[in-house]
């Protein structure tokens, strides 16, 4: 089976977040199952340093009244032999960022999406290799299924799968922008891209993809409701029979506490106590906090904006610090300026309890995963979440809101829970509920034997891509069988 991933980002080549991590890791697991999987991504400025070769084929695509010239470069995905094709057009992709620069989102993002999606259909011409499945990722590749459906061949063999990584990001633009796509005008009607008098790229993908996946089973159910559906719940209900949630895994080679060069000390999963203690001491020293055997460290690595729910923590911290002497908090993150400033003021007010790093540092993120006792994720919604899986892999117990992939990966420590508990969950999105679950975690921390057992459960939590890869192959087979019998 031949599968082409089409995505605006792919780690470790170029990434902005979890989407790039997934597109960089899932193909490795699919290859182990015998899938001939390849990736198409724009040749962003960040990719120019890569060792790549120019393919001989040049294509010309027309959008609106203008024609654009494209070339393909070929490189490899990390240390694997998986081909990554880089779509070059300097005008569209040679820019400082993937989606935006310091001035905000690129105003021609619709054109850039159309270019990536339509160019994917020329991959056979450029490489001699034909995909059975075009696997589009998120809104920037969402027009691809419509381009595939618009092909003139009445009996096409290739099928499409669309993965929704975060429904909040939909690619909504002025309705008139649709004319740039070159798609038949009927595709812009109520059954296509038109959504509340705007062009919605993700809605178009939902309407036209043969199969739709999202990144956790719970999220696939949530997004069919008005509360989580972000205005697209009706479309997702309509396509419900073709929508499946598949839980993301993580790259266990990249996220390995026994070999991670960012850590001061290794952590051995079978005997984590010594490594965890050493990393905790090193982290506190790095963040200018004092180490105490009886003090627990809560960490967070997150963007600071509404979805992530850390504003709830801002309101809770003063009371928590006043109530508990054995409570410290370390934050690595950036985003909403007001939220940044509130955390910085708390760090000034409680210098013995909280340390804040505004920005992002991959090495520090890994040291927070390794050195913390608990990891906080009070998200209002979370399609899958990778951070809680990174934390568990590094022996840190997650404390999170019961939503999306957090609910699918964390088993709450409670008296009526029959499964093996590996963390803490709370349901109500309030500061009071967050404080209550933190208090529960602190009780566990004071019981050394129980704390070690829950930590052990967290470390042993399955997190590889193997199961997800098998489920994706089932979705691909499902899509192809429908074509054969339809």
N, C-alpha and C positions, 0 to 999 in steps of 0.2 A: 504494500500500500504506500502511495506517495502522498505526503502531506506538506503543504506550504503554509508556514506561519507568516502572517502579514501583520506587522506591528510598528508603531512609531518609535519604539525603543526595545533594546535587547541587551541585557546584562551579560557579561561585563563590558561589552563594547561601548554602549551608551545607554544611560538609564536616568530616570528622574524619580523612581520609586518602585513600589511593589510590582507594577506591571512589567517593568524591565527584568526584575528578578525571576518572575514566572516564565517569561518568554525565553530567558536564558537557561533555565533549569529543566523545564518540562521536556524539551526536545531530547535531552540526554537520556531521560528515562524511557521515552518512546523509542529511541534508537535501540535500547536494550531489548525491546520487544519485537524488533525486526522491522519497525516502521522506517521507511526512507523519508525522514523529516528534514526540511530545510527552512530557512528563514529569509524573509524579505523585509528590509528596513531602509529608511532614507539614509543617504550618506550625509549625516549631520557634520558640522564643523568638528565636533568632538571625535569623529571617526577618522579624520584625515591622516592621523599618525599611524593607522593600522597597516599592517603588511597585507596588501591586497593586490589583485591583478585585474586589469581592465578586460572585460569580455568584448568580443568584436562587434556585437549587435548594437545598433543605435535605433531608438524608436522615436517617433514623433506623435504626440497626442494633442488634440485640439480641445480647448476649454473656452467656451464663449467664442469670441472672435479671434483668439490668439492661439498659435501653435507653439508647443514647447518641446525641446529636444531632451531626451533622456539617455543616459548610459548606465550600464550595470558593472559594478565591481564585485569581485568575489573574495571572501576571506573565510576564516573558520571560527566556529564558536568555541572560544577558550582553547583548551588543549585537545578538543575533540576533532573528529574528521567531518563534523556536520557543516555543510556549506551555509554561509550567510551571504546573501546577495544585497549589495548596497546600491540603492537607486540614486543616481547623481543628477541633480539639476542645481547649479550653483545659485540661481536666482531664488529658488523655492526653499532650499535646505541648508545652504552654507550660511548659518546664522549662529549667534551666541547660545541660543537655547533650543530645546525641542519644540516647545509650545509657545514660549513667550520670552521676552527679554526684560530688562529693568523697567521698561515703559508699559509693560502689560502684555496681554495675549496678542499674537500676530493677527492683524486684521484680515489677512488672506488665508487664514487657517482652513476655511472651506476648500479653497483651490488646492491647497497642499494635501488635504484629505482625498479629494477626488483624484489627484495625481498618483498618490501611493496606491489607491484602490484599483484604479484602472490599469496602471502599469503592471500590477500583479498578473493580469491576464496575458501579458506578453512574456511571461517567464519561460514558456516553452520555446518561443521564438529565440530568446536570448541564450538558453542553456541546452535545448534539446531534451529537456526533462519535463514531463507533464504531470501536474498534480491531480490526484484523484479527489483530494479534499483541499479546498482553500479555507484555512482557519484564520478568520479575522479577529483581531483583538481590540476591543473597546471602540470608542466613537471615531477615532481618527482612521480606522480601517473599516468602519461600519458600512460605507457605501459599496464595498466589494460585492456582497451578495446580490445587490441590485444590478451591478454591471454584469455579473455572471448570468442573471436571469434575463437580461436584455440582449444577450447574444442571439444571433439570428438562427443558429442551429436548433431545430425543434427537438432533437434527441441528444442533448448534451450528456456527457458522462461525468464530468466533474461536479462535485457538490460543495455546499458551503456550511461552515459552522461559525457562529459568532459567540465569542466569550465576553460577557459583561463583567468587568473587573470592579467597577464602582458606578452604580447607576446615577450618582449625583452628577457625574460629568457626561454630558449628552451631546455636545456639539450642536448647540442651538444658535441659529443665525437668521438674518432677515430672509423672508420667503423668496424674494427676488434672486437671492444667491443661488437657488437651485438651478437656474438657467445655465450656470457655468458648467454643470456636470455633464451636459450632453446626453443625459438619460431621457427616454421618451417622456413627454409631458404627463402622461397618465400616471407615471410613477410619483408625481408630486401631489396626487389627490389624497383623499381621506385615508386610503389604504396604503399610502406610501410615506413620504417624508413630512407631509404637512401636519403641524401640531400647534394648535392655538395660534394660527396665522404666522407661524414661523417655520423655517426649515429645521427639522430635528434629525441629525444624522443617525443617532442611535436608534430612534424610532424606525427609520428606514431600514436599518440593519435587522431589527427585530421582525419587521414585516416580511423581509425578503430572504432571510437565512433559512436554510433547510432545517437546521437544528440550532438550538441556543443553549449555551451553558453559562453558569455563573459559578463563583468560586467557593461556595459552601452550600450544603443542603439547607441549612436554616435560612440563609439569605435568599435562596431560590423561592422559598415559601413567603418570606417577609415582603419581597418586592412586588408581590401580587396584591398587596393591601394598600389602601390609601395612605396609611401612616408612613410606609417605607417606599412606596412606589414612585415617588418623585414625579408624579403626574403621568407616568407611563404604565400604571397598574392595569388599565383596561387593555392595552396592547399585550401586556404580559399574560393576563388572564386568557385572552384570545388565543395566544400561542402556548398555553400551559401544557398541552400534550407533548410539545417539542422542547420544553424547558427542563433542564436537569441541573442540579447543584452538585459540583464535584469539589471536594475539599482540596485546597492547595497543600502541597508539601513544601519542604525546604531543601536546599542543597546541603546534604550532610557532609560533603567534603569541604565546602567553603565554611560552613558553620560547625566546626569541630573543636571543642575546648581542649582536646589533647594535642592539637597541632596549630592552633591559631596564634600566629606570630604577634598579634596585637596585644595578647595577654602577657602579664608579668610572670604568671605561673600557670602551668598546665592543670587541668582538672580531669581526673580519671573517673569516668561514670560509675565504675564499680565501687570506688572509695573516694567520694567527692569532698569529704570534710576538710582535709588538709589543703587541697587546692582552692576550695571556696574561701576558707579563712584567709589564706595568703593573698588572694585577689581582692578580698574585701578590705584588708589593711592597705594594700597598694592603691585601691580606688579612693579610699577616704583621704589618704595622703595627697593624692593628685588633686582632689577637690577641696583641700584645706579644711577637712573635718577630722575630729578626734575619734580614734577607735576605742570602743569599749565592748568587752565580751557580751555584756548584757543588753547592748543596743542593737536594734534591728535597722537595716537599711532598705528603704523602698526606692526603687529607681523608675524612671520613665524616659523613654526615647520616643519623641513624637513631634509631629507638626502641631502648632498651637492654633487651632481654629475649632469652630463649633462642633464638628463631627466628633472630635477626639475627647471632648468632655472634660478636659483638664481644668476648665474654668470652675467646675464643681469642686475641685481640689483646692483652688485658690481660696475659696470661701471656707473650707474646712480646716486648713492647716493651722491657723492660730490656735483654735481650740484644741486640736490634736497635740500640738506642741505643749500647750499648757497642761494637758491631762497626762501625757506620757513623757517621761524623761528618757525612755529607751526607744525613741523614734527619730530617725533621720531620713531626709529625702534628698535625692539627687535628680536633677532634671537636665536633659539635653534636648533642645528643641528650638524652634523659631516659627514665626507666622504672624498672628494678630499682634500688633504693636501694643495695644492696651494690655493684652494678656502677658506679653513679654515683660512689660513694665511692672505689672502687679507681682509677678514672680521675683523680679529683681529687687523690688522693695521688701518682699518677705525675706529674701536672702540677707538684706541689710539689717532687717529687724531681728532675725533669728540666725545669726552667723554660726551658732553651734549646732543648728538643726538642719539647715538647708543650704545646698550649694547649687548654683544655676549656671549653665553654659548655654548662651544664646547663639544658635548657629547649628552646624552639623559637622561632626567629625566621626568617620567610620570607626577608627580605632577606639575612641572614647566610648562610642555606642557599644562596642563589643566588651569593653572593660566594665561597663555598667551592667550588661547582661551577666557577666561572670562574677562581679563583686557584690551585687545586691542580694539581699535575702528574698525580697518580694519585688514583683514588677507590676506597675499600675497601668491599666488600660480601661478607663471609665467611659468608653465610647458610647455616643448616642446611637450610632449604627456602625457596623464593621463587617463589610462583605466577607472577608476571610480573616485577615490579620495574620501577619507573619511574625511580628515582634513577640507575641506570646509563645510562639513555637521556638524562636531563637532563645528566649529566656529559659524555657523548660530544658532545652538542649544543654544549656549552660548551668543547670541546677538551680534556677531561680523560680520561685513559686509565683504563678500569675494571680493577680487580683483584678477582676474585670467585670464589666457589665454583661449580663446574659443577653447577647444579641449576635446574630450572624455566625461567623466562624468562631467567635469566642465561645459561644454556647456549644459548638460542635467539637471543640478541642479541649475545653476545660471541664472537669468533673468536680463539682463543688463538694467541699468537706462539710457534710451535714449528717445528722443522725439517721435520716431516712433515705440515704443514698446507698444503693446496693453495689454500684460499680466502684472501681478503684479511684479514690479522690486524688486529684493532683493540683488543686488550687481553690480559689474562692470566686463566687459569682454573686452579683446583686442585680435586682430587677428594676427598681424605680430609679429614674434618672434625676436624682436629687442629691444635694450635698449631705443631707442627713443619712441617706442610704449608703453613700460612699464612706462616710465616717463609721457607720455601723460595721461594714465589711472590713475596714481597716482594723477596727477594734477586735474583730474575730481573728484576723491574721496575727495580731499582737499576742493574743491568748495562745495561739499555736506556737509562736516563737518562744514563749516562756516554758513550753513543755518540750524539752530537748528531744526525747525519743519520738514523740509524734511528729515533730518538725522534721527530723531526719527521714522519717518514713514518707511523708508527703513529698519531700524533696526527691527521694528515690523514685517515687511514682512519676514525678514530673520528668525526671531524666529519662525514664523508660518509656515515656509517651511516644507512640509511633509517629514519625514525622517525615518519612521518606516520600519521594514522588512515585514509588512503585505502584501503589494502589490507585492513585489518581491516573497514572498513565494507562493502566488497564481499563479504567472506566472511560477514558477518552477514546481508546481504540474501539470500545463497544459503541460509543456515539458515532464514530466514523463509519463503522460497519452498518449501523442502523440507518444512517443517511444514504449509504450506497445501496443497501437492500431496497429501500423505498424507490430508488431510481430504477432498479432492475425490475421491480414488480409493479411500478406505477405507470 
